[in-house]
Amino acid sequence: MKFMVVANRESMGTPPLRSVSFDQEQLRVSLQEASSRALHYQRNIVACLVKPVEYFQPINLFPCLQQCIPGDCFFWTQPSTQTAFIGCGSAAQIETWGATRFTETATGWQTLVEHAVISGAPSDTQVRFPLFYGGFSFDVLQPTTPLWEGFPHGLLILPQMLFLQEAGQTMVAINILVGPDDDIELHLTQTQALLERFQAALDSHSTRKSMINFSQCMAIHDLRPANEWRELVGNIVRQIQAGLYQKVVLARGVQVTLNPQIQASLDVSQILTRLTRSNPGSYIFAIQRGGRCFTGATPECLVRIHEGQLSTMALAGTAPRGTNELEDEQIGAELLASAKNQGEHHSVVAMLQETLLQFCRQVRSGDQRQLIKLKNVQHLMTPIMGELLAGYSILEVIAHLHPTPAVGGLPRQTSLQAIREQEALDRGWYASPIGWIDAGGGGEFAVALRSGLIGERDATLFAGCGIVAASDPESEYVESCLKLKVMLHGLGWEN
Ligand SMILES: C=C(O[C@H]1C=CC=C(C(=O)O)[C@@H]1O)C(=O)O
């Protein structure tokens, strides 16, 4: 996959974002137009006002939005491409449950973008407003537990305020949902109040908060004892050898709790800062739903659609990083040559290629012998791309791709059944699509790996491994520990 390199604007001396204001008259005109469309169609209409803004550091902006609308924020960056979407509040949200979640989400999204009143968007911008963000759960047939309260099977949010960095442009969008009988002056006052709250947050924000090292004050325990998890891997290996399935991705969870004598609580902004520093090639994401925030640093793109071009990646097959360059290269070469890992990887490549044929012209794969090198692990990676056929949005593609054999297994249904019956873990949104979609149906969703659900004083972290006939339970356990390190480090654990 090709990444665009954009010069770092801060290092070029561009002044950072200090204030955001919208022209009241322009806002009133947009609201009036939305109101007359709402009357005409007898339904709610989105008014979206866009404005270019000064360069901002995503990580500095997020705490301001958290302060502005607590409990309802989103953060998404891919530092290597200088892409960022940071938003707060919900002008509208599409919450779905059950097997029809993707189609219902697509219908809700389509209805909201239809007849929307857009003003102020730069003519050369590559995204189409309004923009939504959200995610989906791993498995609609898995019973949900209180842990994932606030995270439905499908959720797409039209934020009240969204800052974005894309293709070298920095913008802010304000979204307002206008009903047929709404009072325009009330919308104006509320929008003004939101902007004032944001300005106050921006003025009081300090970038000099010191990072807390939590290593000595965190208790970490396995949700399922390590021995039991290794036994489970052994059982699955035997079931695979007996021909029940080809591959099953098994996950484990750990609970991290701050010791009672510690006064401080977990701070998502600090977690995101650490994740961004340590995982510049990954997608760093957070979605705050009330008191809990689902956060992570995932290397895996599920799908990106940009100007009709679709790209995805097969990511499966893992080895540790070496302690020096030579050892690292040797481990990488062994990974590339490993029949076990190649088998695990090829099942993902084949499934992605086959699925994309339904949506794309000219499905092509890049070099199959690529390694992605991350902080603690290296993976086999194959980029896959195609030209999206007309009439499809990213939501239809996700509906068919998720779960890929990199997070579910093969065959899909029997491996999912094995996970449901044997894993004994509420995966919630772990290993599921998370990302954004624009009004044209383009956007980007990642697979929410290397992630965890962060509360005020505790966190539940997740990691999984692809199990095949040749898997060794101890090696898989060690691999899962390396994957968990991403979030443990994000939490401030420095061991
Ligand atoms: C399921 C996870 O990783 C997947 C992605 C890359 C490599 C994987 C592996 O080698 O097992 C997994 O398929 C996880 O990180 O929780």
The ligand as a MOL file (V3000), in Angstrom:
LIG
                    3D

  0  0  0     0  0            999 V3000
M  V30 BEGIN CTAB
M  V30 COUNTS 16 16 0 0 0
M  V30 BEGIN ATOM
M  V30 1 C -5.7110 -11.2290 16.2890 0
M  V30 2 C -4.6250 -10.4650 16.3390 0
M  V30 3 O -3.7230 -10.4110 15.3210 0
M  V30 4 C -4.0170 -10.8840 14.0150 0
M  V30 5 C -3.3370 -9.9780 13.0660 0
M  V30 6 C -2.0250 -10.1650 12.7300 0
M  V30 7 C -1.3970 -11.3710 13.0490 0
M  V30 8 C -2.0850 -12.3930 13.6210 0
M  V30 9 C -1.4070 -13.6940 13.9220 0
M  V30 10 O -0.2890 -13.9080 13.4650 0
M  V30 11 O -1.9750 -14.5020 14.6510 0
M  V30 12 C -3.5380 -12.3140 13.8800 0
M  V30 13 O -4.1690 -12.9450 12.8040 0
M  V30 14 C -4.3330 -9.6030 17.4900 0
M  V30 15 O -3.3810 -8.8320 17.4460 0
M  V30 16 O -5.1060 -9.6320 18.4780 0
M  V30 END ATOM
M  V30 BEGIN BOND
M  V30 1 2 1 2
M  V30 2 1 2 3
M  V30 3 1 2 14
M  V30 4 1 3 4
M  V30 5 1 4 5
M  V30 6 1 4 12
M  V30 7 2 5 6
M  V30 8 1 6 7
M  V30 9 2 7 8
M  V30 10 1 8 9
M  V30 11 1 8 12
M  V30 12 2 9 10
M  V30 13 1 9 11
M  V30 14 1 12 13
M  V30 15 2 14 15
M  V30 16 1 14 16
M  V30 END BOND
M  V30 END CTAB
M  END
